Amino acid sequence: MTSRSCGVGIRVNQRLITGFRAIKECDAFCLRTCREFEGDFYDYLEAQFQKPVLLTGPVLSLEKGPKLLEERWADWFAGFEAGSMVFCAFGSQWAFGKDQFQGLC
């Protein structure tokens, strides 16, 4: 796999052209979410592009019962007084600007 196939070195305008071409030629959108989470976005896509939007729902673990944290994280969380911390998970694709991160803090 070359770096170009990973998107490195492709200009923004080429990415947009390729993306719009794919949207124009596709028959439907398929998103890994559900109406309860992304209802407004779902409605917007369907209205904007006049294509059906198929929702697969959130991907949940197939394991039965609660999944335990890794010991290192369980120990770290245990170091805080109950009710004194807020845990936020933004996923691996989220990137904060400095001002956004400081605002969150």
N, C-alpha and C positions, 0 to 999 in steps of 0.2 A: 504494500500500500504506500503510495507516495504522499508527501505532505500536501500536494495539491488536491488529492482526493479527499483529504480531511478538511478542506476548506481554507487552508493556509495559502495566502497569496491571491485569493480571489477578491476582487474589488467589491465594494458594497453595492454599486449599481448592478453588477453582474448577479449578485445574490438576489437582489430584488427582482430582476428580470426573470431569473430562473424560478423564484418562488411564485410570482404572478402567473407565469406560464403553467406551472403545476396546478395552481388553483383553478385556472381557466379550463384545463383539460381534465380535471378529476371529476368523478361522479358524485362523491360525497366526502364529508370530513368524518374522521373517526377519532374521538378524543378519550383519553383515559381519565374520565371524571364523571360526575353525575349531576343531574339537574339541580339538586339541593346545594351543591357547591358552586357551580358555574352557570346558573340559569340565565343571567343577563347576557353573558358572553355567548352562550349557546344560541339564544334568540337573535343576537346581533349577527353572528356568522350566517345563520340560516336566511335572515332577511337580506343581508348585504350581498351574498353570493348566490342566492336562490338555489341552494343545494342542501340536501338532507344532512343533518349532523347526527351521527351515531355515537352514543355515549356508552362506554364499556364499564363504567363504574370505577370506583377506586380499587386498586390492587391491594388486597389484604392477604396476610399470611394464611397459609392452609393449616398451620399448626393449631391444635386445639389448646385452649387455656391461655393464660397470660404468658407473654414472652418475657423472660427475665433479662434485665440489663447485664451487660458485661460487668464483671466485678469492679473494674477500675472506675466505671461510670457510677455504679451504685455507691461505691465508697465516696466518690467526689460529691454526689448529690447529698449523701448522708451528712456531709460536713456543714450543711446549712440548717438553720433553725426552720422548723416546719412553718410554711406560709410566708417565708421571707424572700423567696426567689420566684421569678417567672422564667419559664423555659420556652424559648421560641425556636421553632425549626422552620427554616425558609427553603430547604431543599438545596441541591447541589448547583442549580443554575442561577441562583440569586446572587447579585453582586451589588454591594452598597457603595455609594460614594462616601467620602469622609464625612460630609455634613449630614447625610442620612444616618450613618452609623452613630455619630455623636448625638443626633436627635433621638434615636432609639434608646441610647444609653441614658 
